[in-house]
């Protein structure tokens, strides 16, 4: 939760969606919206409910388990909480893609949508650098392969 009183899921849904509709009487709870899903490149219409909430998930670009294996265990509890809720590391995503990704890093999982891969890897690098997390040799090689296709890709700024 940040200073606006809304939970992180709703903050990210509001940030990543267009035509957002809030639940009656709420300035936080996103009831509906649409967005261009980055991993599949599909336009997704979101309506709050058990099925649609599973279909649209908030993905940790650097998965929590991957971060833990690569240095997050050395972070303080406050730093780990900041990492888990950092908007730079969170995006609204296709639920099945997020489930398939699981704790995968760039060596084991990349978005099906090849057009987003450079941005995705740059975002992972930015997040890992911000929290002093490391990468395996296989992950580094995969990141280099992706970024070779987009030499002008910049790191990602929070915002």
C-alpha positions as a Markdown table, in Angstrom:
| # | Residue | x | y | z |
|---|---|---|---|---|
| 1 | Unk | 0.0 | 0.0 | 0.0 |
| 2 | Unk | 1.3 | 3.5 | -0.8 |
| 3 | Unk | 0.3 | 6.8 | 0.5 |
| 4 | Unk | -2.8 | 7.1 | -1.6 |
| 5 | Unk | -4.7 | 4.5 | 0.5 |
| 6 | Unk | -5.2 | 2.1 | -2.4 |
| 7 | Unk | -3.7 | -1.4 | -2.6 |
| 8 | Unk | -0.9 | -2.1 | -5.0 |
| 9 | Unk | -3.1 | -4.3 | -7.4 |
| 10 | Unk | -5.6 | -1.5 | -7.9 |
| 11 | Unk | -2.8 | 1.1 | -8.3 |
| 12 | Unk | -1.2 | -1.0 | -11.1 |
| 13 | Unk | -4.6 | -1.7 | -12.8 |
| 14 | Unk | -5.4 | 2.0 | -12.7 |
| 15 | Unk | -1.9 | 2.8 | -14.1 |
| 16 | Unk | -1.9 | 0.2 | -16.9 |
| 17 | Unk | -5.5 | 0.4 | -18.1 |
| 18 | Unk | -7.5 | 2.8 | -20.1 |
| 19 | Unk | -11.2 | 3.7 | -19.6 |
| 20 | Unk | -11.0 | 2.7 | -15.9 |
| 21 | Unk | -14.2 | 2.4 | -14.0 |
| 22 | Unk | -14.2 | 2.2 | -10.3 |
| 23 | Unk | -16.5 | 0.1 | -8.1 |
| 24 | Unk | -19.4 | 2.1 | -6.8 |
| 25 | Unk | -18.4 | 4.2 | -3.8 |
| 26 | Unk | -14.6 | 3.6 | -4.3 |
| 27 | Unk | -11.9 | 5.8 | -5.5 |
| 28 | Unk | -9.5 | 2.8 | -5.5 |
| 29 | Unk | -11.1 | -0.5 | -6.5 |
| 30 | Unk | -10.9 | -0.9 | -10.3 |
| 31 | Unk | -14.1 | -2.5 | -11.5 |
| 32 | Unk | -13.4 | -2.4 | -15.3 |
| 33 | Unk | -11.0 | -1.2 | -17.9 |
| 34 | Unk | -9.1 | -2.3 | -20.9 |
| 35 | Unk | -5.4 | -2.5 | -21.7 |
| 36 | Unk | -2.9 | -3.6 | -24.3 |
| 37 | Unk | -1.5 | -6.7 | -22.6 |
| 38 | Unk | 2.3 | -6.7 | -23.1 |
| 39 | Unk | 3.1 | -10.4 | -23.1 |
| 40 | Unk | 0.5 | -11.5 | -25.7 |
| 41 | Unk | 0.0 | -8.1 | -27.4 |
| 42 | Unk | -3.8 | -8.6 | -27.1 |
| 43 | Unk | -6.3 | -6.0 | -26.1 |
| 44 | Unk | -7.9 | -7.2 | -22.8 |
| 45 | Unk | -11.3 | -6.1 | -21.5 |
| 46 | Unk | -11.2 | -6.3 | -17.7 |
| 47 | Unk | -14.4 | -6.7 | -15.6 |
| 48 | Unk | -13.8 | -7.5 | -11.9 |
| 49 | Unk | -14.9 | -11.0 | -10.9 |
| 50 | Unk | -13.4 | -14.3 | -10.0 |
| 51 | Unk | -12.6 | -15.4 | -13.6 |
| 52 | Unk | -11.5 | -12.1 | -14.9 |
| 53 | Unk | -9.3 | -11.4 | -11.9 |
| 54 | Unk | -7.5 | -14.6 | -12.6 |
| 55 | Unk | -7.2 | -13.7 | -16.2 |
| 56 | Unk | -5.5 | -10.4 | -15.4 |
| 57 | Unk | -2.8 | -10.6 | -12.9 |
| 58 | Unk | -0.2 | -8.2 | -11.5 |
| 59 | Unk | 3.2 | -9.7 | -12.6 |
| 60 | Unk | 6.5 | -9.1 | -10.8 |
| 61 | Unk | 8.8 | -8.5 | -13.8 |
| 62 | Unk | 11.6 | -9.8 | -11.6 |
| 63 | Unk | 9.8 | -12.7 | -9.8 |
| 64 | Unk | 9.9 | -12.7 | -6.0 |
| 65 | Unk | 11.4 | -16.2 | -5.9 |
| 66 | Unk | 14.1 | -15.3 | -8.6 |
| 67 | Unk | 15.0 | -12.2 | -6.6 |
| 68 | Unk | 15.3 | -14.2 | -3.4 |
| 69 | Unk | 17.7 | -16.6 | -5.0 |
| 70 | Unk | 19.7 | -13.8 | -6.4 |
| 71 | Unk | 20.3 | -11.5 | -3.4 |
| 72 | Unk | 16.9 | -10.4 | -2.0 |
| 73 | Unk | 17.5 | -12.5 | 1.1 |
| 74 | Unk | 20.2 | -10.0 | 2.1 |
| 75 | Unk | 17.7 | -7.1 | 1.9 |
| 76 | Unk | 16.0 | -5.8 | 5.0 |
| 77 | Unk | 12.3 | -6.6 | 5.5 |
| 78 | Unk | 11.5 | -2.9 | 4.6 |
| 79 | Unk | 13.5 | -3.2 | 1.4 |
| 80 | Unk | 11.9 | -6.6 | 0.5 |
| 81 | Unk | 8.4 | -5.0 | 1.0 |
| 82 | Unk | 9.4 | -2.1 | -1.2 |
| 83 | Unk | 10.7 | -4.5 | -3.9 |
| 84 | Unk | 7.5 | -6.5 | -3.8 |
| 85 | Unk | 5.3 | -3.4 | -4.2 |
| 86 | Unk | 7.6 | -1.4 | -6.5 |
| 87 | Unk | 5.6 | -0.1 | -9.5 |
| 88 | Unk | 8.7 | -0.4 | -11.6 |
| 89 | Unk | 8.6 | -4.1 | -11.1 |
| 90 | Unk | 4.9 | -4.6 | -11.5 |
| 91 | Unk | 2.7 | -4.7 | -14.6 |
| 92 | Unk | -0.8 | -5.9 | -15.4 |
| 93 | Unk | -0.4 | -9.1 | -17.4 |
| 94 | Unk | -2.2 | -12.0 | -18.9 |
| 95 | Unk | -2.8 | -14.5 | -16.1 |
| 96 | Unk | -1.9 | -17.7 | -18.0 |
| 97 | Unk | 1.4 | -16.1 | -19.3 |
| 98 | Unk | 2.2 | -15.0 | -15.7 |
| 99 | Unk | 1.5 | -18.5 | -14.4 |
| 100 | Unk | 3.7 | -20.0 | -17.2 |
| 101 | Unk | 6.5 | -17.6 | -16.3 |
| 102 | Unk | 6.3 | -18.5 | -12.7 |
| 103 | Unk | 9.8 | -17.6 | -11.2 |
| 104 | Unk | 11.5 | -17.7 | -14.5 |
| 105 | Unk | 14.3 | -15.3 | -15.4 |
| 106 | Unk | 15.3 | -14.2 | -18.9 |
| 107 | Unk | 17.1 | -17.5 | -19.5 |
| 108 | Unk | 14.0 | -19.5 | -18.9 |
| 109 | Unk | 11.1 | -17.3 | -20.0 |
| 110 | Unk | 10.5 | -14.4 | -22.3 |
| 111 | Unk | 7.2 | -12.9 | -23.4 |
| 112 | Unk | 5.6 | -14.5 | -26.4 |
| 113 | Unk | 5.2 | -10.9 | -27.8 |
| 114 | Unk | 8.7 | -10.4 | -29.3 |
| 115 | Unk | 8.1 | -6.7 | -29.7 |
| 116 | Unk | 8.1 | -6.2 | -25.9 |
| 117 | Unk | 11.2 | -8.3 | -25.1 |
| 118 | Unk | 13.7 | -5.4 | -25.2 |
| 119 | Unk | 11.7 | -3.3 | -22.9 |
| 120 | Unk | 11.0 | -6.3 | -20.6 |
| 121 | Unk | 14.7 | -7.3 | -20.3 |
| 122 | Unk | 15.7 | -3.6 | -19.8 |
| 123 | Unk | 13.1 | -3.4 | -17.1 |
| 124 | Unk | 14.5 | -6.5 | -15.4 |
| 125 | Unk | 18.0 | -5.1 | -15.5 |
| 126 | Unk | 16.8 | -1.8 | -14.0 |
| 127 | Unk | 15.0 | -3.5 | -11.2 |
| 128 | Unk | 17.8 | -5.9 | -10.4 |
| 129 | Unk | 20.3 | -3.0 | -10.4 |
| 130 | Unk | 18.0 | -0.9 | -8.1 |
| 131 | Unk | 17.9 | -3.7 | -5.5 |
| 132 | Unk | 21.5 | -5.0 | -6.0 |
| 133 | Unk | 20.3 | -8.4 | -7.3 |
| 134 | Unk | 22.6 | -10.5 | -9.5 |
| 135 | Unk | 22.1 | -12.5 | -12.7 |
| 136 | Unk | 23.3 | -16.0 | -13.6 |
| 137 | Unk | 25.6 | -16.5 | -16.5 |
| 138 | Unk | 22.7 | -18.0 | -18.5 |
| 139 | Unk | 20.5 | -15.1 | -17.7 |
| 140 | Unk | 23.2 | -12.6 | -18.7 |
| 141 | Unk | 23.6 | -14.4 | -22.0 |
| 142 | Unk | 19.9 | -14.4 | -22.7 |
| 143 | Unk | 19.7 | -10.7 | -21.8 |
| 144 | Unk | 22.6 | -9.9 | -24.2 |
| 145 | Unk | 20.9 | -11.9 | -27.0 |
| 146 | Unk | 17.6 | -9.9 | -26.6 |
| 147 | Unk | 19.3 | -6.5 | -26.3 |
| 148 | Unk | 21.5 | -7.2 | -29.3 |
| 149 | Unk | 18.3 | -6.7 | -31.4 |
| 150 | Unk | 17.8 | -3.3 | -29.8 |
| 151 | Unk | 21.1 | -1.6 | -29.1 |
| 152 | Unk | 19.4 | 1.8 | -28.4 |
| 153 | Unk | 17.1 | 0.3 | -25.6 |
| 154 | Unk | 17.5 | 2.4 | -22.5 |
| 155 | Unk | 16.9 | 1.4 | -18.9 |
| 156 | Unk | 13.4 | 1.9 | -17.7 |
| 157 | Unk | 12.6 | 4.9 | -15.5 |
| 158 | Unk | 9.9 | 4.7 | -12.8 |
| 159 | Unk | 7.1 | 7.0 | -13.4 |
